[in-house]
Amino acid sequence: MSSVVLERLSKRFADVDAVRELTLEIGDGEFFSLLGPSGCGKTTTLRLIAGFEEPTGGRIFIGDREVTQTPAHKRPVNTVFQSYALFPHLNVGDNVAFGLRFKDVGKAERRRRVSEALSLVQLEGLERRKPSQLSGGQQQRVALARALILQPAVLLLDEPLGALDARLRRSLQLELKSIQKAVGITFVYVTHDQEEALTMSDRMAVMSDGLVQQLGTPRDVYEEPATGFVADFLGVSNLMPCRMEGERRARFGDAVLVAERGDSGARGDARLTIRPERIRLEPAGTDGVNRLPGRVARVVYLGSVTQVFVEVAGDRTLQVSAGAADGPPPEEGSEVTVHLPPDALRILADEP
């Protein structure tokens, strides 16, 4: 068993609560991501699991064993860092085999396991190269192979792709997920990159101020944000202050909008949220439910999509993502109708 369970886990540095009574269960063989901005507590949580930090309170279990007071080198985990920490004087094979020096492993077995680990990360034939002869992506794979060769129950990854360029990072995201499926062990992945978390995770926890703001699958968290922080942090979202005027009816400016998703019990001041790709632009003067008059303030071409910024309700600006299938984007300064589909509009009862 390689599940990870945190029970009311806390870590305090002087007068700062980095992690606050965090309770979390990560399943056996799951690819689980901790996502959030700098200072949210995600890396501290990872270091607590690894044993590099001692908790102020709470307990940590790996499988059916409590490891709260277990030294780091005796925990069934291994860690891959953003800085790969490869030994420059050792070749690739010796870097990967380094951890086996402290195990009772014969030379033949060591060679076999090095070969398997390098095959897993697609670095066959590079055993004799030095780290300086490798690209950044290859160095990252060597660090991953060095961690996996020890067959940990849980692999902890602290922003391991952060130093790579965007194109290589996207490629390695898919590779990491494939490797995790192949080895079948639990991955706990720390990142501030929303795309990484959405691409690779089975489940994810969005953190802020030492707390989990929302826990769920990438699709659930993206499409059903529970708070304004989650909606705003994960991808791009339009947050619209409103006042509830009955169940699922919200006043926004001079219009009353119907929102079919979110907190149906919200009353008084609240917020509506909708993703840019769910908004539709229609000709000016189009009538119907959840349609607002607007003026195009700015059009930004981004290749696969065009971002259109539309002023509505006086001083509010909504961001709209338009794809090629939507036809040519409207011109700046033109009048349009903004359609906010009720099934895409979500009510958030939290305070701004």
C-alpha positions as CSV (number, residue, x, y, z in Angstrom):
1,M,0.0,0.0,0.0
2,S,1.3,3.5,-0.9
3,S,-1.5,5.7,0.1
4,V,-0.7,9.0,2.0
5,V,-2.9,10.2,4.8
6,L,-2.5,13.6,6.6
7,E,-4.5,14.1,9.8
8,R,-4.8,17.7,11.0
9,L,-1.3,18.4,9.9
10,S,0.2,21.8,10.9
11,K,3.5,23.6,10.5
12,R,4.3,26.9,12.0
13,F,7.5,29.0,11.4
14,A,7.8,31.6,14.1
15,D,4.6,33.6,13.7
16,V,3.6,32.2,10.3
17,D,1.2,29.2,9.9
18,A,2.5,27.6,6.7
19,V,0.2,24.6,6.9
20,R,-3.0,24.7,9.0
21,E,-4.6,21.5,10.3
22,L,-4.5,19.9,6.8
23,T,-6.5,16.7,6.5
24,L,-6.0,14.9,3.2
25,E,-6.1,11.4,1.8
26,I,-4.1,10.5,-1.3
27,G,-5.0,7.1,-2.8
28,D,-2.7,4.2,-3.6
29,G,-1.3,4.6,-7.1
30,E,-2.8,8.1,-7.6
31,F,-1.2,11.0,-9.4
32,F,-2.1,13.8,-6.9
33,S,-1.1,17.5,-7.3
34,L,-0.8,20.2,-4.8
35,L,-1.5,23.5,-6.7
36,G,-1.3,27.0,-5.5
37,P,0.6,30.3,-5.6
38,S,4.0,30.9,-3.8
39,G,3.6,30.8,-0.1
40,C,0.4,28.8,0.0
41,G,2.0,25.8,1.9
42,K,2.2,23.2,-0.9
43,T,6.0,22.8,-0.7
44,T,6.0,22.7,3.1
45,T,3.3,20.0,2.9
46,L,5.6,18.0,0.6
47,R,8.6,18.5,2.9
48,L,6.5,17.3,5.8
49,I,5.6,14.1,3.9
50,A,9.3,13.6,3.0
51,G,10.4,14.1,6.6
52,F,12.5,17.2,5.8
53,E,10.4,19.3,8.2
54,E,8.9,18.3,11.5
55,P,5.2,19.0,12.0
56,T,4.0,21.4,14.7
57,G,0.9,19.2,15.0
58,G,-0.9,16.3,13.3
59,R,0.0,12.9,12.0
60,I,1.3,11.5,8.7
61,F,0.6,7.9,7.4
62,I,2.1,6.2,4.4
63,G,0.2,3.0,3.8
64,D,-0.9,1.6,7.1
65,R,2.2,2.9,8.9
66,E,2.5,6.2,10.8
67,V,5.7,8.0,9.9
68,T,5.2,11.4,11.7
69,Q,8.4,10.9,13.8
70,T,10.2,8.6,11.3
71,P,13.5,10.1,10.0
72,A,13.5,11.1,6.3
73,H,15.9,8.4,5.2
74,K,13.7,5.7,6.8
75,R,10.5,6.7,5.0
76,P,9.4,4.7,1.9
77,V,9.5,7.9,-0.3
78,N,11.9,9.6,-2.7
79,T,12.0,13.1,-3.9
80,V,12.7,14.8,-7.2
81,F,13.5,18.5,-7.0
82,Q,13.4,21.4,-9.4
83,S,17.2,21.5,-9.2
84,Y,18.1,18.0,-10.3
85,A,21.2,17.8,-8.1
86,L,23.1,15.4,-10.4
87,F,26.7,14.7,-9.6
88,P,28.7,16.4,-12.3
89,H,31.7,14.0,-11.9
90,L,29.6,10.9,-12.4
91,N,28.2,9.6,-15.6
92,V,24.5,9.0,-16.2
93,G,24.6,5.3,-15.1
94,D,26.5,6.1,-11.9
95,N,24.1,8.9,-11.1
96,V,21.1,6.7,-11.5
97,A,22.8,3.9,-9.5
98,F,24.0,6.1,-6.7
99,G,21.3,5.3,-4.2
100,L,21.9,1.6,-4.6
101,R,25.3,1.9,-3.1
102,F,23.6,2.0,0.3
103,K,21.5,-1.1,-0.4
104,D,22.5,-4.7,-0.5
105,V,22.5,-5.0,-4.3
106,G,25.0,-6.9,-6.3
107,K,26.7,-5.5,-9.4
108,A,24.7,-7.6,-11.9
109,E,21.5,-6.6,-10.2
110,R,22.6,-3.0,-10.1
111,R,23.3,-3.0,-13.9
112,R,19.9,-4.6,-14.6
113,R,18.0,-2.0,-12.5
114,V,19.9,0.9,-14.0
115,S,19.1,-0.4,-17.5
116,E,15.4,-0.8,-16.7
117,A,15.3,2.7,-15.1
118,L,16.9,4.4,-18.1
119,S,14.6,2.5,-20.5
120,L,11.6,3.7,-18.5
121,V,12.7,7.3,-19.0
122,Q,13.8,6.7,-22.6
123,L,17.5,7.3,-22.1
124,E,18.9,4.0,-23.3
125,G,22.5,4.2,-24.5
126,L,23.4,7.3,-22.6
127,E,24.8,5.6,-19.5
128,R,28.4,6.9,-20.1
129,R,27.5,10.6,-20.7
130,K,28.1,13.2,-18.1
131,P,25.3,15.5,-17.0
132,S,27.0,18.4,-18.8
133,Q,26.5,16.6,-22.1
134,L,22.7,16.3,-21.6
135,S,19.9,18.7,-22.3
136,G,17.7,20.0,-19.5
137,G,15.0,17.6,-20.3
138,Q,17.4,14.7,-20.3
139,Q,18.8,15.8,-16.9
140,Q,15.3,15.8,-15.5
141,R,14.8,12.2,-16.7
142,V,18.0,11.1,-15.1
143,A,16.9,12.6,-11.8
144,L,13.6,10.8,-12.2
145,A,15.3,7.5,-13.0
146,R,17.6,7.9,-9.9
147,A,14.5,8.3,-7.7
148,L,12.5,5.4,-9.3
149,I,15.4,2.9,-9.1
150,L,15.0,2.7,-5.3
151,Q,11.4,1.6,-5.8
152,P,9.8,4.0,-3.3
153,A,6.2,3.6,-2.2
154,V,5.6,7.3,-2.9
155,L,7.4,9.6,-5.2
156,L,7.4,13.3,-4.3
157,L,8.0,15.8,-7.0
158,D,8.7,19.5,-6.2
159,E,8.1,21.5,-9.4
160,P,10.5,19.3,-11.3
161,L,9.7,20.9,-14.7
162,G,10.0,24.5,-13.5
163,A,13.4,25.1,-15.1
164,L,12.4,23.9,-18.6
165,D,11.1,25.9,-21.5
166,A,7.4,25.8,-22.2
167,R,7.5,23.4,-25.2
168,L,9.6,20.8,-23.4
169,R,7.6,21.2,-20.2
170,R,4.4,20.3,-22.1
171,S,6.0,17.2,-23.7
172,L,7.4,16.0,-20.4
173,Q,4.0,16.4,-18.7
174,L,2.6,13.7,-20.8
175,E,5.7,11.5,-20.3
176,L,5.6,11.9,-16.6
177,K,1.9,10.7,-16.5
178,S,2.8,7.7,-18.7
179,I,5.7,6.8,-16.4
180,Q,3.5,7.0,-13.4
181,K,1.0,4.7,-14.9
182,A,3.7,2.3,-15.9
183,V,5.3,2.0,-12.5
184,G,1.9,2.2,-10.6
185,I,3.2,4.1,-7.6
186,T,1.8,7.1,-5.9
187,F,3.0,10.5,-7.2
188,V,2.6,13.6,-5.1
189,Y,3.3,16.6,-7.4
190,V,3.8,20.2,-6.3
191,T,3.3,23.0,-8.8
192,H,2.1,26.5,-9.3
193,D,1.4,25.8,-13.0
194,Q,-2.3,25.2,-13.6
195,E,-1.7,23.5,-17.0
196,E,0.6,20.9,-15.3
197,A,-1.9,20.1,-12.7
198,L,-4.8,19.8,-15.1
199,T,-2.8,17.7,-17.6
200,M,-1.4,15.1,-15.2
201,S,-3.5,14.8,-12.1
202,D,-6.0,12.2,-11.2
203,R,-7.0,14.6,-8.4
204,M,-5.7,17.9,-7.2
205,A,-5.9,20.2,-4.2
206,V,-5.8,23.9,-4.7
207,M,-4.1,25.6,-1.7
208,S,-4.1,29.1,-0.3
209,D,-2.8,30.3,3.1
210,G,-2.0,26.8,4.3
211,L,-5.4,25.5,3.6
212,V,-7.0,23.4,0.9
213,Q,-9.5,25.6,-0.9
214,Q,-10.9,22.8,-3.1
215,L,-10.2,19.1,-3.7
216,G,-11.3,17.1,-6.7
217,T,-10.6,15.9,-10.2
218,P,-9.1,18.5,-12.6
219,R,-12.4,18.7,-14.5
220,D,-14.5,19.2,-11.3
221,V,-12.2,21.9,-9.9
222,Y,-12.0,23.8,-13.2
223,E,-15.6,23.6,-14.2
224,E,-17.1,23.8,-10.7
225,P,-14.9,26.2,-8.7
226,A,-16.0,26.4,-5.0
227,T,-14.6,29.8,-4.2
228,G,-13.6,33.0,-6.0
229,F,-10.0,32.2,-5.3
230,V,-10.2,28.9,-7.1
231,A,-12.1,30.3,-10.0
232,D,-9.6,33.2,-10.4
233,F,-6.4,31.1,-9.8
234,L,-7.2,28.1,-11.9
235,G,-7.2,29.3,-15.5
236,V,-9.0,32.5,-16.5
237,S,-12.4,33.3,-15.0
238,N,-14.8,36.3,-15.1
239,L,-15.9,37.2,-11.6
240,M,-19.0,39.4,-11.5
241,P,-20.4,41.1,-8.4
242,C,-24.1,40.7,-8.1
243,R,-27.1,40.7,-5.7
244,M,-29.3,37.6,-5.5
245,E,-33.0,38.3,-6.1
246,G,-34.4,34.9,-5.6
247,E,-33.2,31.3,-6.2
248,R,-30.6,31.3,-9.0
249,R,-31.6,34.8,-10.1
250,A,-28.9,37.5,-9.8
251,R,-29.0,41.2,-10.5
252,F,-25.9,42.4,-12.4
253,G,-26.1,46.0,-13.3
254,D,-29.5,46.6,-14.9
255,A,-30.0,43.0,-15.9
256,V,-31.3,39.9,-14.0
257,L,-29.3,36.8,-14.9
258,V,-30.2,33.2,-14.4
259,A,-27.4,31.0,-13.0
260,E,-28.0,27.2,-13.0
261,R,-24.8,26.2,-11.3
262,G,-23.2,26.9,-7.9
263,D,-24.7,27.9,-4.6
264,S,-28.5,27.9,-5.1
265,G,-29.0,29.1,-1.5
266,A,-26.9,32.2,-1.8
267,R,-28.7,35.4,-0.7
268,G,-27.8,39.1,-0.7
269,D,-24.4,40.1,-2.2
270,A,-22.6,37.3,-4.1
271,R,-20.6,36.8,-7.2
272,L,-21.1,35.1,-10.5
273,T,-18.4,33.4,-12.4
274,I,-18.1,32.1,-16.0
275,R,-15.1,30.9,-18.0
276,P,-14.2,33.0,-21.1
277,E,-14.7,30.0,-23.5
278,R,-18.3,29.6,-22.4
279,I,-19.4,33.1,-23.3
280,R,-20.9,33.7,-26.8
281,L,-20.8,37.0,-28.8
282,E,-23.9,37.7,-30.9
283,P,-24.9,40.7,-33.1
284,A,-25.9,43.8,-31.2
285,G,-29.6,44.0,-30.3
286,T,-30.1,40.2,-29.9
287,D,-32.8,39.5,-27.4
288,G,-33.1,36.6,-25.0
289,V,-32.3,35.3,-21.5
290,N,-28.9,36.2,-20.1
291,R,-28.0,38.6,-22.9
292,L,-26.2,41.9,-22.2
293,P,-25.4,44.8,-24.5
294,G,-21.6,45.4,-24.8
295,R,-18.9,47.2,-26.6
296,V,-15.6,45.6,-27.7
297,A,-12.8,47.3,-25.9
298,R,-9.9,45.2,-27.1
299,V,-9.1,42.2,-29.3
300,V,-5.9,40.1,-28.7
301,Y,-4.9,37.4,-31.2
302,L,-3.2,34.4,-29.5
303,G,-3.0,31.9,-32.3
304,S,-5.4,29.1,-31.5
305,V,-7.9,31.6,-29.8
306,T,-8.6,35.3,-29.8
307,Q,-9.2,37.0,-26.6
308,V,-12.0,39.7,-26.8
309,F,-12.5,42.1,-23.9
310,V,-16.0,43.5,-23.8
311,E,-17.3,46.3,-21.6
312,V,-20.7,45.6,-20.1
313,A,-22.9,47.0,-17.3
314,G,-21.2,50.4,-17.4
315,D,-17.7,49.8,-16.0
316,R,-17.3,46.0,-16.1
317,T,-15.1,44.1,-18.6
318,L,-15.7,40.5,-19.5
319,Q,-13.0,38.4,-21.2
320,V,-14.3,36.1,-24.0
321,S,-12.3,33.3,-25.8
322,A,-13.2,33.0,-29.4
323,G,-11.9,30.1,-31.6
324,A,-11.6,29.8,-35.3
325,A,-15.0,28.0,-35.5
326,D,-16.6,31.1,-34.1
327,G,-15.8,33.1,-37.2
328,P,-13.9,36.3,-37.5
329,P,-13.7,38.3,-34.2
330,P,-15.5,41.6,-33.8
331,E,-13.7,44.8,-34.4
332,E,-12.6,47.0,-31.5
333,G,-15.2,49.6,-30.7
334,S,-18.1,47.6,-32.2
335,E,-21.3,47.0,-30.4
336,V,-22.2,43.3,-29.6
337,T,-24.5,41.2,-27.4
338,V,-22.9,39.1,-24.8
339,H,-24.6,35.8,-24.1
340,L,-24.0,34.1,-20.7
341,P,-25.5,30.6,-20.9
342,P,-27.4,29.8,-17.7
343,D,-25.8,26.4,-17.5
344,A,-22.3,28.0,-17.6
345,L,-23.0,30.7,-15.1
346,R,-22.1,29.8,-11.5
347,I,-23.0,31.5,-8.2
348,L,-20.4,32.0,-5.5
349,A,-21.5,33.0,-2.1
350,D,-18.1,33.9,-0.8
351,E,-17.1,37.5,-0.1
352,P,-15.0,39.4,-2.7
